[in-house]
């Protein structure tokens, strides 16, 4: 009788060991699969940044600190004066210039004269203009940048092609950012990451066009 109980116990213990080994194997496999998915999703952002960098753009921002991806080639300017816009003499020749006005908290002291300067850059000097924020949207509308009725939740707008083309709220949908990256970002950082993903998508649609034609333009539907 004791011998039979011993055999049953050994069989039971063996089954338990096999079961737990199987559970651990499944867990390790699942962790590996999740890690692969995480890396693949995160690489979408990395690829988007590399693609934007490859477009040979002088990307600059004015206003509050803009914390984009570390690899993004971007410079901060302290004013809208020509010397800051053009940058140091040792800057290489670029195919286009992008000016980002970063005003997420509505504290940037911009006057109409500043917007007049920005309008000149857009319409006559082939700049692409991006605005992050909402405080200055009425001023921009008043000055003729755009005339659309926009939702109160609008937090971004982009202008290109001498101001003939624009998109209101172009960086307002953070779902464009892969979730594994998005969940690590503050609301302020989501705008620039969304913008990068959106710009990358725009470029995918305009592959038939010559490279920039000396301007930062991309064809949208």
Secondary structure, 3 states (H helix, E strand, C coil): CHHHHHHHHHHHHHHHHHHHHHHHHHHHHHHHHHHHHHHHHHHHHHHHHHHHHHCCEEEEEEECCCCCCCCCCCEECCCCCHHHHHCCCCCCCCCEEEEEEEECCCCCCCCHHHHHHHHHHHHHCCEEEEEEECCCHHHHHHCCCCCCCCCCCCCEEEEECCCCEEEECCCCCHHHCCHHHHCCCCHHHHHHHHHHHHHHHHHHHCCCCCCHHHCCCCCCC
